[in-house]
Amino acid sequence: MPRADDRELRQAYRDHVSAVYAYFAYSVSRHVAEDLTSSTFERVIRSWASYDPRKAGMRTWILVIARNQLTDHYRRSSHRDARSLDAEPALLDGLEADDVVGQVAERDAFRALLAGSQPREREVLALRYGADMSANEVAELLELTSANVHQIASRALRRLRAELAGEQVSDSA
């Protein structure tokens, strides 16, 4: 029979795996997001005994681990050469044109649009809309005020909408 800790750990996984994956999916490809989600929960398992609910909620604690995993991923990948579909369009030749490819292309296009954002904006948007965290939870995680989270998200979304419409937006708007 599973111990109480095992049941709690399984429940934590079921409750938060989608939010962790969504957080990563805002920043990296589907395959990398899957790998990072897996490594996040490996770290959660290793660190389970150190979780203190008085310091942070379960979701916040797990997403801090996820955030650290993403930071580590970027540090590691900064030393690798990546292949771009823009530079090598022949990479698409082997793919079937179906809804899955369309969805991946849309996510990649959105990620490319986000690439022009400041790192803090990307992180706020990923946590708010990818991980579906409240502004208060994002503020706690990033050590910001809730008002600041709202402001960052609002400005970023306004800029992204303008870019999609082909307009120019100043940061002071």
N, C-alpha and C positions, 0 to 999 in steps of 0.2 A: 504494500500500500504506500502511495506517495506521501512524503512528509509535507507538513504545512508549508515550508519554504518552497518545495517543489511546486505545489499547487499555486502559490502566490506568484512564482516566477513564470509559470505557464500562463496564468491569467494576465500578468503584465505584458507578456509577449503578444497574446491575443488582442489586448486592449490597445497596444501602441505600435504594432508592426506597420500598420497602414500609414500612420502619421510619419513614422521614421522614413519609410520608403518615399512618401510624397515629398518630404523635405529634401531628400537627395535628388529626386526626379526633377526638381526645379533647377538643378545645377549641373547634373551629369547625365550621361546616357543611361538607358534602361539597364543594361548589363552592369555597368559600374554601380548604379543605384542598388541593384540587387546584392552585389558583392559588399557594398558599404553597409547595407542593412544587416546582412549576415554578420559582418565583423562587429557591428555595433552591439548586436545581441550576444555575441561571444564575450565581448567586454562586459556587458551587463551581467552575464552569468558569473564571470570571474570576480566582479566587484559587488555582487549581490549582498554579501555580508556587511559591506560598508555603507549601504543605503540608509540614510537617516531621514525619516519623513518630517522631522521637525525643521530640517534645513530647506527642503524643497519637495514639491509634489512629485509623484512617480513619473509623470509625463515630462516634467521639466528636467528631472534628473536624467532620464533616458535621452532626451533631446540634447542635453549638454554633452553627453557621451557621443551622440551622433555628430554634433557640431565639431567636436574634437577629431572624430574620424574623418570628416570632410576636410578639415584643415590639414591633417596628416596626408590625406590623398593628394591635395593640391601641392604640398611640399614635395612629395615623392614624384608626382607627375611633371613638375616643373623641369625636371631633368630629362624627360623623355621627348622623343619626336612624335608628333601626332600626324595622322593623315587626315586631310580635309576633303570633304565632298566637293567643295568649291574648286580646290586645286586638282582633284582627281575624280571627275564626274563618272569615270568608267567604273568606279566602285559600286555605283547603283545598278549597273547592267545585270548583275546576278540576282537582284531582288525582284520578287513578284510584285506587281502593282495591285495590292489589295488594301483593304481598310487598315490593316495593321501597319503597313508601310506608310500610309497616309497619316495615321495617328503619330507615328514616330517622326515623320517629317514635320508635322505641326509642332510637336514638342521641341524638336531641334530648332525650328524657326523661332519659337518662343524663347528658347534658351539663348539663341543668337541675339534676339532683341534685348534680352536681359543682360547680355554680355557688355552692352554699352552703359549699364547702370553701375553705380558705385557699389563696392562690396557690401556696405552696410544696407543699402537699398535691396540688393538681391537677397541678403539674409533675412531682412524683415519680411519681404514678400514671400519667401520660401516658408518661413515659419508661420506667417499669418494665413496664407492660402494653401500652401502645400501640406504643411503639418496641421493645418486647421486649428491653430492656437489662438486664443483670445489676445487682444492687445495687452492686457495685464500680464498674461503668461509670457508673451514675447518680451515685454518690458523687464520682467523679473529675470528672464534668461540672459538678456543682453545688457542688463544693468542700466536701463534707460527708464524714463518716465513713460507712462501710458500715453500721455499727450504727444511725446516725442515720437513714439511708435506710429501713432495715427498720422502725424505730420509727415514722417518719412514715407509711409505707405501711400498717402494721398499724393504727395509730390511725384513719387516714382510712377504711380499709375497715371497721373495726368500727363507726365512726360512720355510714357509708353503709348498712350492713346494718341497724343499729338504726333509721335513718330510714325505710328501706323497710318495716320491721316496725311502724312507728308508735311507736317507743319514744324516750325521751329519753336521751342519753348525755352525760356530763360529759367535758371534755377531759382530766381527770386520770386517766381509766381506763387 
